[in-house]
């Protein structure tokens, strides 16, 4: 029997396990259904992110494992999806957007580690949540669009829709940078 306090960590590990399958379907399986399967896996993995947070709050369980692995699982999932969207297999965004988001994630992760060693704890703020929602919504839409084109329409992407997605992801990259810059200026509480 699984103890309820272990559910968030199990969900986090499930998200990490899903990522290689998502990557395999996106980059290496070239069948019409592969993109639908990749899309479904990404949605499931994204939902586990919501669920693990919900269960952690509901059961009031915070573990050192969860503190490290939950954000890591999120970063692995999002970055692998963004690389797929930039790769010529899909090609909806460019690698500059991916680079901005990856660099922001690395800098914030390093800053959090430095602050934690100094016993300064920085809670996630509203901009970090907005950034995450924008990234997930954009990725889900782009994967859904690609999966519909691949599996049902056997067509190329509409240039206008791709341009709108590119603009959306540039805005998302801007919000991502802003949410990262925010870590340099927020009040830090010592505990």
N, C-alpha and C positions, 0 to 999 in steps of 0.2 A: 504494500500500500504506500502510495506517495504521500508524504507529509505536505500539508498546505504551504508551509513556509519554504518548501523547495520548488514550488510551481514557478515562481518568477525566473529562477535560474535555469530550470528545465526549458522554459520557453526561450530564454536567451540562447541557450546552447542549440535549440532547434533552429533558431534563426541563422546561427553560424553554419550549421550542417546544410541548410538549404542553399547557401551561397554557391558552393561548387557545382551543384546541379543546375542552378540558374546560369552560371557561366558556361557550363558545358552546352546547355540548350541554346544559349544565345550565340556562342561563337563557333561551335563545332558541329551542331546538328542542323543540316540545311534541308529541313522538310517544312511544308506549310504549317504543320501543327506545332513545330518547335517553339515558335514565338508565342503562341497561345499558352503553351505549357510554361514557358519562361515568365510570361505575364502573370499567370496564376500563382506560380511559386513566389514571385515578388510580392504580390498582394498578400499571400499567406504570411510571408516573412514580415511584412509591414504590420500586419494585424497582430502578430506575436509581440511586436514592440509595444503596441497599445496594451495588450493583455498583460504582459509582464509588469508594466507600470501599475496597471489597475490592481492586480493581485498583490503587488508589493505594498501598495497603499492600504488595500482592504485588510490584509493580514498583518500590517505594520512590520514587515520584514525588510531589513536592509542588511545585506551581507557585503563583506569586502570583495567577494567574487563578483557580485552583482554590480558594485561600484565600478569595477574595472571592465568586466566583460560586456555589460549592457551597452555602454557607449561605444566600445570597440566593435561589437556586433553591428550596431547601427552604422558606424563608419564603413565597415567592410561591405555591408549591403548597399549603401548609397553609392559609394565610390565604384563598386563593380557595375552597378546599373548605369552610372554616368559614363564610365568608360565604354560600355556597350552602346550608349546613345551617341557617343562621339566617334566610335569605330566605324569604318566604312560599311560594315555589315548593316548598320542602321543609318548613321550619318546625319542625325537630326541636329546635333549641337557640335561645337568645336572643342578641341582640347584645351583652349584657353580657359573656358568655363570650368572644365574639370580641374585644371591646375589651380585656379583661384580657390575652389572649394576644398581641394586636398590641402593646399598650403594653410588655409584658415584652420582646418581641422587639426593639422599638426601643431600649429602655433598655439591654439587654445589648449590642446592636450598637454603640451609642454608647460604652458603657463599654469594650468591647474595643478600639475605635478609639483611645480616650484612652490606655489602657494600652499599646497597641502603639507609639504615638508616644513614650511614655516608656520604651520597650524592656522593657516588662513583658509577658510572654506567659502567657496563661491557657489551659490546655488544657481541652477539654471534660471535664466530670466525669460521674459516674454519674447524678446527678439530671437533667442535660441529656439523657442518653440515655433515662432512664425517661420524661421528659416527651415526647420525640419518639415513643417506642414507644406511649405512651398516646394521643397525638394521632392517630397513624396507624391504630392499631387501632380507635379510636372512629370515625374518619372512614370507614374501609373498611367497618365494620359498618353504619353509618348509610346509606352509599351503596348497599351491597348490599341492605339492607332496602327502601330506597326503590325500587331498580331491580326487585326482585321484585314489590313491590306494583304498580308502574306497568305492567310488561310482562306479567305472568302473572296477577295476581289482580284487577287493575282495582279495587282496594279502597283505602280510607283506612287510615291507620296506626292500630294498636291503641294506645289512650291509655296503657295500662300500659307498653308497650314504649317509647313516646315519653318517658314519665316516667322510666323507668330510664336511657334515653340521656341525658336532661337531667341527672340526678344524676351519671352517669358523667362527663359533660363538665364539670360543676361541680368534681368531684374532680380532673379533669385540669387545669382552670384553677388550682386550688389548688397542685397539683404544679408547674405551670408557673411560678406566682409564687414558690414556694419555690426552684425551681432558679434563678430570676433573682435572688432575694434572696441566694442563696448567693454570687453574684459580688461582693457587697459585703464578705464576711467571709472568703473563702478566702485562703490564703497565696499571694502573687504572687512568682514567680521571675523575677529579672532575668537576662537573657542578653546 
